Amino acid sequence: MPLEVYIDGASSGDPGLSGLGIFIKNGEKSESFSIPAGRLSNHEAEFSALIQGMKLCIERDYPIVSFRTDSEIVERATDLEFVKNQTFKPYLEEIISLKKAFELFFIKWIPSKENQVADKLAKKAILLNHPE
């Protein structure tokens, strides 16, 4: 059974101070992360949440993962390994590189209402940024 990883990025402004929310559900156990991300656009925060979630899973040696995101652009770009917007290309290149570390990697789009834990973690992380 793959590990479920719920991710979300949030920005207070576009761009603005941003936060990443990552919720790892491993059977009965779970881990939560709120990671401040500095100034990013909302889409950049979403891509960054996936990258950080992947790194956390690699560090913990989780070989089979199923990511859940409410960002259609992140899900589509990761699945197709293609982005039109060149701003997101470095993020996608890192994602493609990180995918190689997993035995199995899945990503699925879910509605926002199913991603509320990661959303709350991301919003909390915005407040953890150091004031500019």
Residue frames relative to the residue before (quaternion, step in Angstrom):
aa qw qx qy qz dx dy dz
M 1.0000 0.0000 0.0000 0.0000 0.00 0.00 0.00
P 0.3901 -0.7333 0.4953 0.2543 3.61 -0.72 0.97
L 0.5388 -0.5826 0.5188 0.3182 3.47 -1.30 0.58
E 0.2680 -0.7576 0.5677 0.1788 3.63 -0.94 0.76
V 0.0564 -0.7918 0.6081 -0.0126 3.56 -0.84 1.04
Y 0.1485 -0.7852 0.5993 0.0483 3.56 -0.55 1.22
I 0.0406 -0.8176 0.5739 -0.0235 3.58 -0.78 1.04
D 0.0755 0.7749 -0.6269 0.0289 3.54 -1.23 0.55
G 0.1782 -0.7448 0.6323 0.1169 3.51 -1.22 0.61
A 0.0547 -0.7941 0.6052 0.0138 3.57 -1.07 0.70
S 0.0974 -0.7807 0.6159 0.0408 3.55 -1.16 0.72
S 0.2821 -0.7137 0.6105 0.1958 3.54 -1.11 0.72
G 0.7417 0.1130 -0.1355 0.6471 3.50 0.40 1.33
D 0.2068 -0.7935 0.5611 0.1126 3.58 -1.17 0.39
P 0.3973 -0.3976 -0.7316 0.3858 1.62 0.08 2.50
G 0.0424 0.7722 -0.6335 0.0259 3.50 -1.35 0.32
L 0.7166 -0.3704 0.3180 0.4981 3.53 -1.29 -0.12
S 0.1221 -0.8352 0.5361 -0.0073 3.53 -0.79 1.07
G 0.1234 -0.7760 0.6139 0.0758 3.49 -1.33 0.40
L 0.2824 -0.7450 0.5859 0.1481 3.51 -1.24 0.62
G 0.1272 -0.7811 0.6086 0.0581 3.54 -0.96 0.91
I 0.0169 0.7907 -0.6092 0.0573 3.56 -0.81 1.05
F 0.0320 -0.7844 0.6185 -0.0331 3.54 -0.80 1.10
I 0.1148 -0.8037 0.5836 0.0189 3.57 -0.48 1.26
K 0.1102 -0.7929 0.5992 0.0111 3.54 -0.68 1.18
N 0.0070 0.8055 -0.5865 0.0845 3.54 -0.45 1.30
G 0.7743 -0.2327 0.1127 0.5776 3.57 0.22 1.27
E 0.8186 -0.1514 0.1522 0.5327 3.57 -0.69 -1.12
K 0.6576 0.4952 -0.3046 0.4791 3.60 1.23 -0.41
S 0.0158 -0.7849 0.6186 0.0311 3.55 -1.22 0.47
E 0.1645 -0.7488 0.6337 0.1030 3.52 -1.31 0.48
S 0.1509 -0.7897 0.5915 0.0611 3.56 -1.06 0.80
F 0.0509 -0.7985 0.5998 -0.0052 3.54 -1.02 0.87
S 0.0709 -0.7367 0.6716 0.0334 3.55 -1.09 0.90
I 0.0035 -0.8341 0.5471 -0.0695 3.55 -0.36 1.28
P 0.3493 -0.7247 0.5470 0.2315 3.63 -0.63 1.06
A 0.1691 -0.8358 0.5205 0.0445 3.59 -0.95 0.86
G 0.5425 -0.6290 0.4131 0.3733 3.62 1.20 0.23
R 0.7197 -0.4138 0.3229 0.4545 3.57 -1.21 -0.56
L 0.1732 0.7645 -0.5984 0.1660 3.54 -0.61 1.21
S 0.5018 -0.5627 0.5306 0.3873 3.54 -1.31 0.21
N 0.6746 -0.4867 0.3509 0.4301 3.57 -1.23 0.29
H 0.6683 0.4928 -0.3071 0.4650 3.62 0.90 -0.88
E 0.6310 0.5235 -0.3377 0.4623 3.60 0.98 -0.78
A 0.6341 0.5236 -0.3246 0.4673 3.59 1.04 -0.77
E 0.6357 0.5278 -0.3262 0.4592 3.59 1.02 -0.79
F 0.6594 0.4877 -0.3022 0.4859 3.60 0.95 -0.88
S 0.6501 0.5257 -0.3110 0.4519 3.59 0.98 -0.86
A 0.6162 0.5432 -0.3461 0.4532 3.59 1.05 -0.72
L 0.6431 0.5050 -0.3261 0.4744 3.58 0.98 -0.78
I 0.6549 0.5165 -0.3136 0.4540 3.59 0.88 -0.93
Q 0.6845 0.4719 -0.2930 0.4722 3.60 0.83 -0.93
G 0.6296 0.5293 -0.3313 0.4623 3.59 1.02 -0.75
M 0.6421 0.5144 -0.3158 0.4726 3.57 1.01 -0.83
K 0.6559 0.5112 -0.3114 0.4599 3.59 0.94 -0.88
L 0.6351 0.5238 -0.3300 0.4620 3.60 0.98 -0.81
C 0.6668 0.4951 -0.3020 0.4680 3.59 0.97 -0.83
I 0.6306 0.5201 -0.3304 0.4718 3.59 1.03 -0.76
E 0.6451 0.5274 -0.3148 0.4545 3.60 0.94 -0.92
R 0.7319 0.4146 -0.2208 0.4937 3.58 1.03 -0.80
D 0.4110 -0.7399 0.4403 0.2995 3.57 1.33 0.06
Y 0.3093 0.7095 -0.5558 0.3035 3.56 0.81 1.08
P 0.2102 -0.8494 0.4716 0.1088 3.63 -0.16 1.23
I 0.7634 0.2676 -0.1503 0.5684 3.61 1.15 -0.57
V 0.0638 0.8273 -0.5454 0.1184 3.56 -0.43 1.26
S 0.1152 -0.7521 0.6445 0.0754 3.51 -1.22 0.65
F 0.1823 -0.8041 0.5616 0.0693 3.56 -0.39 1.28
R 0.1590 -0.7534 0.6332 0.0782 3.53 -1.20 0.73
T 0.0575 0.7948 -0.5998 0.0729 3.57 -0.84 1.02
D 0.3342 -0.7167 0.5652 0.2351 3.56 -1.16 0.55
S 0.5443 0.5869 -0.4001 0.4463 3.58 1.29 0.30
E 0.3362 -0.7655 0.5152 0.1888 3.57 -0.40 1.23
I 0.6398 0.5374 -0.3397 0.4319 3.60 0.99 -0.77
V 0.6551 0.4955 -0.3141 0.4761 3.60 0.98 -0.78
E 0.6534 0.5105 -0.3168 0.4605 3.59 0.90 -0.90
R 0.6939 0.4818 -0.2766 0.4581 3.59 0.81 -1.02
A 0.6673 0.5071 -0.3037 0.4532 3.60 0.87 -0.96
T 0.6731 0.4953 -0.2906 0.4660 3.57 0.96 -0.89
D 0.6705 0.5068 -0.2902 0.4575 3.56 0.95 -0.91
L 0.7586 0.3698 -0.1911 0.5013 3.60 0.89 -0.98
E 0.2706 -0.7728 0.5063 0.2706 3.57 1.31 -0.44
F 0.6215 0.4886 -0.3455 0.5056 3.55 0.98 0.98
V 0.0116 0.7586 -0.6514 -0.0082 3.55 -1.16 0.76
K 0.4348 -0.6753 0.5302 0.2717 3.56 -1.09 0.73
N 0.7059 0.4621 -0.2502 0.4749 3.54 0.91 -1.03
Q 0.4002 -0.7594 0.4671 0.2120 3.58 -0.49 1.22
T 0.5195 0.6359 -0.4092 0.3979 3.61 1.21 -0.41
F 0.7360 0.4314 -0.2238 0.4713 3.57 1.03 -0.80
K 0.4417 0.7362 -0.4329 0.2749 3.60 1.26 -0.22
P 0.6631 0.4882 -0.3367 0.4568 3.68 0.84 -0.79
Y 0.6148 0.5331 -0.3474 0.4661 3.60 1.06 -0.70
L 0.6817 0.4918 -0.2898 0.4577 3.57 0.86 -0.98
E 0.6263 0.5371 -0.3430 0.4491 3.60 0.97 -0.75
E 0.6554 0.4953 -0.3111 0.4780 3.58 1.00 -0.80
I 0.6274 0.5363 -0.3273 0.4600 3.59 1.02 -0.82
I 0.6527 0.5101 -0.3124 0.4649 3.60 0.90 -0.93
S 0.6533 0.5104 -0.3044 0.4691 3.57 0.98 -0.84
L 0.6838 0.4903 -0.2852 0.4591 3.61 0.90 -0.91
K 0.5766 0.6094 -0.3734 0.3960 3.59 1.07 -0.69
K 0.6095 0.5935 -0.3418 0.3992 3.59 1.10 -0.70
A 0.6171 0.5742 -0.3374 0.4190 3.59 1.21 -0.45
F 0.6833 0.4878 -0.2768 0.4675 3.60 1.25 -0.33
E 0.5019 -0.6057 0.5209 0.3315 3.54 -1.21 0.62
L 0.7748 -0.0224 0.0429 0.6304 3.55 0.98 -0.94
F 0.0414 -0.7840 0.6190 -0.0216 3.54 -0.97 0.97
F 0.0039 -0.7819 0.6227 -0.0275 3.55 -0.83 1.05
I 0.0335 -0.7573 0.6489 0.0664 3.54 -1.23 0.49
K 0.0512 -0.8046 0.5906 -0.0351 3.52 -0.94 0.97
W 0.3780 -0.6866 0.5703 0.2457 3.54 -1.07 0.78
I 0.0270 -0.7726 0.6343 0.0075 3.56 -1.07 0.86
P 0.5729 -0.5777 0.4367 0.3839 3.61 -1.15 0.46
S 0.6631 -0.5335 0.3597 0.3825 3.57 -1.17 0.64
K 0.6472 0.5457 -0.3308 0.4170 3.59 0.96 -0.81
E 0.6721 0.4582 -0.2978 0.4997 3.61 1.22 -0.36
N 0.7002 0.4472 -0.2467 0.4989 3.58 1.32 -0.08
Q 0.2691 0.8286 -0.4641 0.1602 3.57 1.21 0.45
V 0.6082 0.5478 -0.3716 0.4380 3.62 1.03 -0.64
A 0.6855 0.4668 -0.2865 0.4798 3.60 0.83 -0.97
D 0.6146 0.5543 -0.3407 0.4460 3.60 1.06 -0.74
K 0.6637 0.4935 -0.3013 0.4745 3.60 0.91 -0.90
L 0.6418 0.5214 -0.3184 0.4635 3.59 1.01 -0.83
A 0.6534 0.5112 -0.3107 0.4640 3.60 1.00 -0.83
K 0.6676 0.4921 -0.3044 0.4685 3.60 0.93 -0.86
K 0.6161 0.5310 -0.3359 0.4750 3.58 1.08 -0.72
A 0.6529 0.5413 -0.3083 0.4310 3.59 1.00 -0.86
I 0.5473 0.6030 -0.4012 0.4194 3.62 1.11 -0.57
L 0.6891 0.4959 -0.2720 0.4530 3.55 0.96 -0.92
L 0.6284 0.5502 -0.3332 0.4375 3.61 1.22 -0.33
N 0.4767 0.6501 -0.4480 0.3865 3.61 1.28 -0.11
H 0.4732 -0.6393 0.5177 0.3152 3.54 -1.13 0.63
P 0.5275 -0.6320 0.4444 0.3534 3.63 -0.88 0.80
E 0.4700 -0.6876 0.4820 0.2720 3.53 -1.08 0.80
